[in-house]
Amino acid sequence: MRRSADWLGHALGEYEHFYNEHRAHQALDQAAPRRAVPIPIAEPARIIDLNIR
């Protein structure tokens, strides 16, 4: 039974990593869960490249 619990823990960890590591989340202000929210640029002179479509 212990082996099944180890496998389940590994599988759930892989699932969490795959679905949460790189995807943006609305609740986190479009940041990925394990990354810090970027500091907004408030000064227009600091904006180098703004690609709006």
N, CA, C, O and CB atoms as a CASP TS submission, in Angstrom:
PFRMAT TS
TARGET T0000
AUTHOR 0000-0000-0000
METHOD Language model
MODEL 1
PARENT N/A
ATOM      1  N   MET     1       0.822  -1.197   0.000  1.00  0.00           N
ATOM      2  CA  MET     1       0.000   0.000   0.000  1.00  0.00           C
ATOM      3  C   MET     1       0.864   1.258   0.000  1.00  0.00           C
ATOM      4  O   MET     1       0.480   2.281  -0.567  1.00  0.00           O
ATOM      5  CB  MET     1      -0.934  -0.001   1.206  1.00  0.00           C
ATOM      6  N   ARG     2       2.008   1.180   0.625  1.00  0.00           N
ATOM      7  CA  ARG     2       2.886   2.354   0.690  1.00  0.00           C
ATOM      8  C   ARG     2       3.346   2.794  -0.699  1.00  0.00           C
ATOM      9  O   ARG     2       3.443   3.988  -0.986  1.00  0.00           O
ATOM     10  CB  ARG     2       4.102   2.056   1.568  1.00  0.00           C
ATOM     11  N   ARG     3       3.625   1.819  -1.545  1.00  0.00           N
ATOM     12  CA  ARG     3       4.077   2.143  -2.896  1.00  0.00           C
ATOM     13  C   ARG     3       2.999   2.900  -3.664  1.00  0.00           C
ATOM     14  O   ARG     3       3.309   3.821  -4.419  1.00  0.00           O
ATOM     15  CB  ARG     3       4.468   0.867  -3.651  1.00  0.00           C
ATOM     16  N   SER     4       1.762   2.527  -3.482  1.00  0.00           N
ATOM     17  CA  SER     4       0.660   3.223  -4.144  1.00  0.00           C
ATOM     18  C   SER     4       0.559   4.665  -3.670  1.00  0.00           C
ATOM     19  O   SER     4       0.303   5.567  -4.468  1.00  0.00           O
ATOM     20  CB  SER     4      -0.660   2.494  -3.891  1.00  0.00           C
ATOM     21  N   ALA     5       0.757   4.885  -2.387  1.00  0.00           N
ATOM     22  CA  ALA     5       0.716   6.243  -1.843  1.00  0.00           C
ATOM     23  C   ALA     5       1.871   7.075  -2.390  1.00  0.00           C
ATOM     24  O   ALA     5       1.689   8.253  -2.700  1.00  0.00           O
ATOM     25  CB  ALA     5       0.766   6.212  -0.303  1.00  0.00           C
ATOM     26  N   ASP     6       3.048   6.484  -2.512  1.00  0.00           N
ATOM     27  CA  ASP     6       4.195   7.193  -3.087  1.00  0.00           C
ATOM     28  C   ASP     6       3.926   7.557  -4.544  1.00  0.00           C
ATOM     29  O   ASP     6       4.213   8.673  -4.977  1.00  0.00           O
ATOM     30  CB  ASP     6       5.471   6.335  -2.979  1.00  0.00           C
ATOM     31  N   TRP     7       3.371   6.602  -5.300  1.00  0.00           N
ATOM     32  CA  TRP     7       3.065   6.861  -6.706  1.00  0.00           C
ATOM     33  C   TRP     7       2.027   7.969  -6.838  1.00  0.00           C
ATOM     34  O   TRP     7       2.164   8.854  -7.682  1.00  0.00           O
ATOM     35  CB  TRP     7       2.564   5.583  -7.393  1.00  0.00           C
ATOM     36  N   LEU     8       0.999   7.920  -6.011  1.00  0.00           N
ATOM     37  CA  LEU     8      -0.049   8.933  -6.063  1.00  0.00           C
ATOM     38  C   LEU     8       0.523  10.308  -5.744  1.00  0.00           C
ATOM     39  O   LEU     8       0.193  11.285  -6.416  1.00  0.00           O
ATOM     40  CB  LEU     8      -1.183   8.587  -5.087  1.00  0.00           C
ATOM     41  N   GLY     9       1.372  10.394  -4.732  1.00  0.00           N
ATOM     42  CA  GLY     9       2.007  11.672  -4.402  1.00  0.00           C
ATOM     43  C   GLY     9       2.836  12.202  -5.557  1.00  0.00           C
ATOM     44  O   GLY     9       2.812  13.398  -5.849  1.00  0.00           O
ATOM     45  N   HIS    10       3.568  11.318  -6.212  1.00  0.00           N
ATOM     46  CA  HIS    10       4.377  11.722  -7.364  1.00  0.00           C
ATOM     47  C   HIS    10       3.482  12.187  -8.514  1.00  0.00           C
ATOM     48  O   HIS    10       3.743  13.221  -9.127  1.00  0.00           O
ATOM     49  CB  HIS    10       5.279  10.558  -7.827  1.00  0.00           C
ATOM     50  N   ALA    11       2.437  11.427  -8.801  1.00  0.00           N
ATOM     51  CA  ALA    11       1.533  11.774  -9.901  1.00  0.00           C
ATOM     52  C   ALA    11       0.848  13.114  -9.645  1.00  0.00           C
ATOM     53  O   ALA    11       0.724  13.927 -10.562  1.00  0.00           O
ATOM     54  CB  ALA    11       0.480  10.672 -10.096  1.00  0.00           C
ATOM     55  N   LEU    12       0.409  13.351  -8.427  1.00  0.00           N
ATOM     56  CA  LEU    12      -0.238  14.624  -8.108  1.00  0.00           C
ATOM     57  C   LEU    12       0.747  15.787  -8.194  1.00  0.00           C
ATOM     58  O   LEU    12       0.381  16.884  -8.615  1.00  0.00           O
ATOM     59  CB  LEU    12      -0.859  14.568  -6.710  1.00  0.00           C
ATOM     60  N   GLY    13       1.986  15.550  -7.800  1.00  0.00           N
ATOM     61  CA  GLY    13       3.012  16.585  -7.924  1.00  0.00           C
ATOM     62  C   GLY    13       3.277  16.943  -9.377  1.00  0.00           C
ATOM     63  O   GLY    13       3.426  18.118  -9.712  1.00  0.00           O
ATOM     64  N   GLU    14       3.337  15.930 -10.247  1.00  0.00           N
ATOM     65  CA  GLU    14       3.528  16.175 -11.676  1.00  0.00           C
ATOM     66  C   GLU    14       2.340  16.949 -12.255  1.00  0.00           C
ATOM     67  O   GLU    14       2.523  17.865 -13.057  1.00  0.00           O
ATOM     68  CB  GLU    14       3.717  14.842 -12.431  1.00  0.00           C
ATOM     69  N   TYR    15       1.134  16.580 -11.849  1.00  0.00           N
ATOM     70  CA  TYR    15      -0.074  17.269 -12.312  1.00  0.00           C
ATOM     71  C   TYR    15      -0.037  18.737 -11.893  1.00  0.00           C
ATOM     72  O   TYR    15      -0.284  19.630 -12.704  1.00  0.00           O
ATOM     73  CB  TYR    15      -1.345  16.583 -11.752  1.00  0.00           C
ATOM     74  N   GLU    16       0.271  18.973 -10.637  1.00  0.00           N
ATOM     75  CA  GLU    16       0.330  20.346 -10.125  1.00  0.00           C
ATOM     76  C   GLU    16       1.367  21.160 -10.886  1.00  0.00           C
ATOM     77  O   GLU    16       1.103  22.299 -11.273  1.00  0.00           O
ATOM     78  CB  GLU    16       0.655  20.350  -8.619  1.00  0.00           C
ATOM     79  N   HIS    17       2.528  20.590 -11.101  1.00  0.00           N
ATOM     80  CA  HIS    17       3.588  21.299 -11.817  1.00  0.00           C
ATOM     81  C   HIS    17       3.160  21.611 -13.252  1.00  0.00           C
ATOM     82  O   HIS    17       3.350  22.733 -13.721  1.00  0.00           O
ATOM     83  CB  HIS    17       4.883  20.468 -11.817  1.00  0.00           C
ATOM     84  N   PHE    18       2.592  20.641 -13.944  1.00  0.00           N
ATOM     85  CA  PHE    18       2.216  20.821 -15.342  1.00  0.00           C
ATOM     86  C   PHE    18       1.128  21.871 -15.507  1.00  0.00           C
ATOM     87  O   PHE    18       1.216  22.714 -16.401  1.00  0.00           O
ATOM     88  CB  PHE    18       1.751  19.505 -15.929  1.00  0.00           C
ATOM     89  N   TYR    19       0.106  21.836 -14.663  1.00  0.00           N
ATOM     90  CA  TYR    19      -1.028  22.728 -14.842  1.00  0.00           C
ATOM     91  C   TYR    19      -0.896  24.068 -14.135  1.00  0.00           C
ATOM     92  O   TYR    19      -1.682  24.970 -14.425  1.00  0.00           O
ATOM     93  CB  TYR    19      -2.252  22.057 -14.372  1.00  0.00           C
ATOM     94  N   ASN    20       0.046  24.245 -13.232  1.00  0.00           N
ATOM     95  CA  ASN    20       0.128  25.497 -12.486  1.00  0.00           C
ATOM     96  C   ASN    20       1.413  26.282 -12.669  1.00  0.00           C
ATOM     97  O   ASN    20       1.442  27.476 -12.369  1.00  0.00           O
ATOM     98  CB  ASN    20      -0.045  25.215 -11.063  1.00  0.00           C
ATOM     99  N   GLU    21       2.461  25.665 -13.144  1.00  0.00           N
ATOM    100  CA  GLU    21       3.764  26.335 -13.170  1.00  0.00           C
ATOM    101  C   GLU    21       3.803  27.518 -14.128  1.00  0.00           C
ATOM    102  O   GLU    21       4.340  28.568 -13.774  1.00  0.00           O
ATOM    103  CB  GLU    21       4.840  25.348 -13.550  1.00  0.00           C
ATOM    104  N   HIS    22       3.259  27.382 -15.313  1.00  0.00           N
ATOM    105  CA  HIS    22       3.445  28.401 -16.339  1.00  0.00           C
ATOM    106  C   HIS    22       2.172  29.146 -16.713  1.00  0.00           C
ATOM    107  O   HIS    22       2.239  30.127 -17.453  1.00  0.00           O
ATOM    108  CB  HIS    22       4.015  27.777 -17.555  1.00  0.00           C
ATOM    109  N   ARG    23       1.039  28.720 -16.236  1.00  0.00           N
ATOM    110  CA  ARG    23      -0.213  29.320 -16.671  1.00  0.00           C
ATOM    111  C   ARG    23      -0.590  30.507 -15.802  1.00  0.00           C
ATOM    112  O   ARG    23      -0.391  30.489 -14.587  1.00  0.00           O
ATOM    113  CB  ARG    23      -1.325  28.289 -16.653  1.00  0.00           C
ATOM    114  N   ALA    24      -1.128  31.526 -16.426  1.00  0.00           N
ATOM    115  CA  ALA    24      -1.573  32.713 -15.689  1.00  0.00           C
ATOM    116  C   ALA    24      -2.895  32.419 -14.974  1.00  0.00           C
ATOM    117  O   ALA    24      -3.700  31.611 -15.437  1.00  0.00           O
ATOM    118  CB  ALA    24      -1.733  33.927 -16.649  1.00  0.00           C
ATOM    119  N   HIS    25      -3.101  33.082 -13.852  1.00  0.00           N
ATOM    120  CA  HIS    25      -4.311  32.901 -13.057  1.00  0.00           C
ATOM    121  C   HIS    25      -4.936  34.257 -12.766  1.00  0.00           C
ATOM    122  O   HIS    25      -4.246  35.183 -12.339  1.00  0.00           O
ATOM    123  CB  HIS    25      -4.000  32.149 -11.741  1.00  0.00           C
ATOM    124  N   GLN    26      -6.240  34.378 -12.995  1.00  0.00           N
ATOM    125  CA  GLN    26      -6.927  35.640 -12.745  1.00  0.00           C
ATOM    126  C   GLN    26      -6.840  36.042 -11.282  1.00  0.00           C
ATOM    127  O   GLN    26      -6.683  37.225 -10.981  1.00  0.00           O
ATOM    128  CB  GLN    26      -8.380  35.543 -13.169  1.00  0.00           C
ATOM    129  N   ALA    27      -6.939  35.097 -10.378  1.00  0.00           N
ATOM    130  CA  ALA    27      -6.905  35.415  -8.950  1.00  0.00           C
ATOM    131  C   ALA    27      -5.549  35.959  -8.518  1.00  0.00           C
ATOM    132  O   ALA    27      -5.446  36.612  -7.480  1.00  0.00           O
ATOM    133  CB  ALA    27      -7.246  34.180  -8.132  1.00  0.00           C
ATOM    134  N   LEU    28      -4.510  35.697  -9.303  1.00  0.00           N
ATOM    135  CA  LEU    28      -3.161  36.170  -8.969  1.00  0.00           C
ATOM    136  C   LEU    28      -2.755  37.323  -9.872  1.00  0.00           C
ATOM    137  O   LEU    28      -1.564  37.543 -10.092  1.00  0.00           O
ATOM    138  CB  LEU    28      -2.141  35.026  -9.087  1.00  0.00           C
ATOM    139  N   ASP    29      -3.718  38.060 -10.395  1.00  0.00           N
ATOM    140  CA  ASP    29      -3.449  39.203 -11.269  1.00  0.00           C
ATOM    141  C   ASP    29      -2.637  38.773 -12.481  1.00  0.00           C
ATOM    142  O   ASP    29      -1.681  39.444 -12.868  1.00  0.00           O
ATOM    143  CB  ASP    29      -2.709  40.308 -10.501  1.00  0.00           C
ATOM    144  N   GLN    30      -3.021  37.657 -13.075  1.00  0.00           N
ATOM    145  CA  GLN    30      -2.417  37.073 -14.274  1.00  0.00           C
ATOM    146  C   GLN    30      -0.975  36.613 -14.083  1.00  0.00           C
ATOM    147  O   GLN    30      -0.243  36.479 -15.063  1.00  0.00           O
ATOM    148  CB  GLN    30      -2.467  38.064 -15.386  1.00  0.00           C
ATOM    149  N   ALA    31      -0.559  36.371 -12.860  1.00  0.00           N
ATOM    150  CA  ALA    31       0.780  35.840 -12.596  1.00  0.00           C
ATOM    151  C   ALA    31       0.688  34.325 -12.447  1.00  0.00           C
ATOM    152  O   ALA    31      -0.357  33.790 -12.074  1.00  0.00           O
ATOM    153  CB  ALA    31       1.405  36.487 -11.317  1.00  0.00           C
ATOM    154  N   ALA    32       1.769  33.654 -12.737  1.00  0.00           N
ATOM    155  CA  ALA    32       1.843  32.218 -12.477  1.00  0.00           C
ATOM    156  C   ALA    32       1.979  32.023 -10.969  1.00  0.00           C
ATOM    157  O   ALA    32       2.545  32.885 -10.298  1.00  0.00           O
ATOM    158  CB  ALA    32       3.043  31.553 -13.249  1.00  0.00           C
ATOM    159  N   PRO    33       1.486  30.934 -10.422  1.00  0.00           N
ATOM    160  CA  PRO    33       1.426  30.764  -8.974  1.00  0.00           C
ATOM    161  C   PRO    33       2.744  30.902  -8.223  1.00  0.00           C
ATOM    162  O   PRO    33       2.760  31.475  -7.133  1.00  0.00           O
ATOM    163  CB  PRO    33       0.872  29.454  -8.683  1.00  0.00           C
ATOM    164  N   ARG    34       3.837  30.404  -8.760  1.00  0.00           N
ATOM    165  CA  ARG    34       5.078  30.420  -7.995  1.00  0.00           C
ATOM    166  C   ARG    34       6.040  31.506  -8.445  1.00  0.00           C
ATOM    167  O   ARG    34       7.239  31.436  -8.176  1.00  0.00           O
ATOM    168  CB  ARG    34       5.752  29.087  -8.095  1.00  0.00           C
ATOM    169  N   ARG    35       5.528  32.480  -9.111  1.00  0.00           N
ATOM    170  CA  ARG    35       6.351  33.606  -9.545  1.00  0.00           C
ATOM    171  C   ARG    35       5.795  34.886  -8.952  1.00  0.00           C
ATOM    172  O   ARG    35       4.591  35.011  -8.731  1.00  0.00           O
ATOM    173  CB  ARG    35       6.405  33.698 -11.092  1.00  0.00           C
ATOM    174  N   ALA    36       6.667  35.817  -8.700  1.00  0.00           N
ATOM    175  CA  ALA    36       6.229  37.097  -8.148  1.00  0.00           C
ATOM    176  C   ALA    36       5.494  37.900  -9.223  1.00  0.00           C
ATOM    177  O   ALA    36       5.791  37.787 -10.412  1.00  0.00           O
ATOM    178  CB  ALA    36       7.437  37.901  -7.597  1.00  0.00           C
ATOM    179  N   VAL    37       4.545  38.700  -8.788  1.00  0.00           N
ATOM    180  CA  VAL    37       3.846  39.593  -9.697  1.00  0.00           C
ATOM    181  C   VAL    37       4.828  40.677 -10.125  1.00  0.00           C
ATOM    182  O   VAL    37       5.474  41.283  -9.269  1.00  0.00           O
ATOM    183  CB  VAL    37       2.566  40.209  -9.028  1.00  0.00           C
ATOM    184  N   PRO    38       4.960  40.940 -11.426  1.00  0.00           N
ATOM    185  CA  PRO    38       5.911  41.959 -11.862  1.00  0.00           C
ATOM    186  C   PRO    38       5.523  43.349 -11.377  1.00  0.00           C
ATOM    187  O   PRO    38       4.344  43.660 -11.210  1.00  0.00           O
ATOM    188  CB  PRO    38       6.021  41.955 -13.373  1.00  0.00           C
ATOM    189  N   ILE    39       6.521  44.164 -11.160  1.00  0.00           N
ATOM    190  CA  ILE    39       6.288  45.545 -10.735  1.00  0.00           C
ATOM    191  C   ILE    39       5.844  46.344 -11.960  1.00  0.00           C
ATOM    192  O   ILE    39       6.534  46.340 -12.979  1.00  0.00           O
ATOM    193  CB  ILE    39       7.580  46.174 -10.081  1.00  0.00           C
ATOM    194  N   PRO    40       4.701  47.030 -11.874  1.00  0.00           N
ATOM    195  CA  PRO    40       4.228  47.781 -13.035  1.00  0.00           C
ATOM    196  C   PRO    40       5.132  48.978 -13.336  1.00  0.00           C
ATOM    197  O   PRO    40       5.733  49.563 -12.435  1.00  0.00           O
ATOM    198  CB  PRO    40       2.791  48.255 -12.806  1.00  0.00           C
ATOM    199  N   ILE    41       5.212  49.322 -14.607  1.00  0.00           N
ATOM    200  CA  ILE    41       5.986  50.491 -15.027  1.00  0.00           C
ATOM    201  C   ILE    41       5.048  51.685 -15.021  1.00  0.00           C
ATOM    202  O   ILE    41       4.070  51.709 -15.768  1.00  0.00           O
ATOM    203  CB  ILE    41       6.637  50.282 -16.445  1.00  0.00           C
ATOM    204  N   ALA    42       5.335  52.671 -14.190  1.00  0.00           N
ATOM    205  CA  ALA    42       4.484  53.845 -14.063  1.00  0.00           C
ATOM    206  C   ALA    42       4.993  55.023 -14.890  1.00  0.00           C
ATOM    207  O   ALA    42       4.238  55.956 -15.166  1.00  0.00           O
ATOM    208  CB  ALA    42       4.378  54.248 -12.611  1.00  0.00           C
ATOM    209  N   GLU    43       6.250  54.991 -15.284  1.00  0.00           N
ATOM    210  CA  GLU    43       6.834  56.096 -16.041  1.00  0.00           C
ATOM    211  C   GLU    43       6.839  55.749 -17.532  1.00  0.00           C
ATOM    212  O   GLU    43       7.478  54.774 -17.927  1.00  0.00           O
ATOM    213  CB  GLU    43       8.276  56.406 -15.544  1.00  0.00           C
ATOM    214  N   PRO    44       6.145  56.521 -18.363  1.00  0.00           N
ATOM    215  CA  PRO    44       6.112  56.226 -19.799  1.00  0.00           C
ATOM    216  C   PRO    44       7.499  56.181 -20.443  1.00  0.00           C
ATOM    217  O   PRO    44       7.685  55.457 -21.420  1.00  0.00           O
ATOM    218  CB  PRO    44       5.271  57.256 -20.506  1.00  0.00           C
ATOM    219  N   ALA    45       8.462  56.919 -19.935  1.00  0.00           N
ATOM    220  CA  ALA    45       9.807  56.935 -20.513  1.00  0.00           C
ATOM    221  C   ALA    45      10.510  55.585 -20.349  1.00  0.00           C
ATOM    222  O   ALA    45      11.427  55.277 -21.111  1.00  0.00           O
ATOM    223  CB  ALA    45      10.644  58.038 -19.865  1.00  0.00           C
ATOM    224  N   ARG    46      10.100  54.781 -19.377  1.00  0.00           N
ATOM    225  CA  ARG    46      10.728  53.478 -19.144  1.00  0.00           C
ATOM    226  C   ARG    46      10.187  52.393 -20.067  1.00  0.00           C
ATOM    227  O   ARG    46      10.770  51.313 -20.157  1.00  0.00           O
ATOM    228  CB  ARG    46      10.528  53.059 -17.705  1.00  0.00           C
ATOM    229  N   ILE    47       9.089  52.662 -20.748  1.00  0.00           N
ATOM    230  CA  ILE    47       8.513  51.681 -21.664  1.00  0.00           C
ATOM    231  C   ILE    47       9.325  51.697 -22.949  1.00  0.00           C
ATOM    232  O   ILE    47       9.360  52.701 -23.660  1.00  0.00           O
ATOM    233  CB  ILE    47       7.004  51.979 -21.947  1.00  0.00           C
ATOM    234  N   ILE    48       9.974  50.581 -23.242  1.00  0.00           N
ATOM    235  CA  ILE    48      10.848  50.496 -24.410  1.00  0.00           C
ATOM    236  C   ILE    48      10.088  49.968 -25.618  1.00  0.00           C
ATOM    237  O   ILE    48      10.172  50.543 -26.703  1.00  0.00           O
ATOM    238  CB  ILE    48      12.054  49.601 -24.114  1.00  0.00           C
ATOM    239  N   ASP    49       9.360  48.899 -25.445  1.00  0.00           N
ATOM    240  CA  ASP    49       8.668  48.273 -26.565  1.00  0.00           C
ATOM    241  C   ASP    49       7.279  47.864 -26.111  1.00  0.00           C
ATOM    242  O   ASP    49       7.130  46.984 -25.264  1.00  0.00           O
ATOM    243  CB  ASP    49       9.458  47.048 -27.105  1.00  0.00           C
ATOM    244  N   LEU    50       6.280  48.493 -26.666  1.00  0.00           N
ATOM    245  CA  LEU    50       4.899  48.179 -26.324  1.00  0.00           C
ATOM    246  C   LEU    50       4.224  47.670 -27.588  1.00  0.00           C
ATOM    247  O   LEU    50       3.948  48.442 -28.506  1.00  0.00           O
ATOM    248  CB  LEU    50       4.148  49.429 -25.734  1.00  0.00           C
ATOM    249  N   ASN    51       3.962  46.387 -27.633  1.00  0.00           N
ATOM    250  CA  ASN    51       3.404  45.754 -28.819  1.00  0.00           C
ATOM    251  C   ASN    51       1.922  45.492 -28.587  1.00  0.00           C
ATOM    252  O   ASN    51       1.554  44.484 -27.983  1.00  0.00           O
ATOM    253  CB  ASN    51       4.157  44.437 -29.156  1.00  0.00           C
ATOM    254  N   ILE    52       1.074  46.392 -29.062  1.00  0.00           N
ATOM    255  CA  ILE    52      -0.375  46.267 -28.906  1.00  0.00           C
ATOM    256  C   ILE    52      -0.968  45.928 -30.259  1.00  0.00           C
ATOM    257  O   ILE    52      -0.650  46.560 -31.266  1.00  0.00           O
ATOM    258  CB  ILE    52      -1.007  47.575 -28.329  1.00  0.00           C
ATOM    259  N   ARG    53      -1.827  44.932 -30.274  1.00  0.00           N
ATOM    260  CA  ARG    53      -2.450  44.525 -31.542  1.00  0.00           C
ATOM    261  C   ARG    53      -3.887  44.907 -31.575  1.00  0.00           C
ATOM    262  O   ARG    53      -4.573  44.646 -32.563  1.00  0.00           O
ATOM    263  CB  ARG    53      -2.318  43.038 -31.765  1.00  0.00           C
TER
END
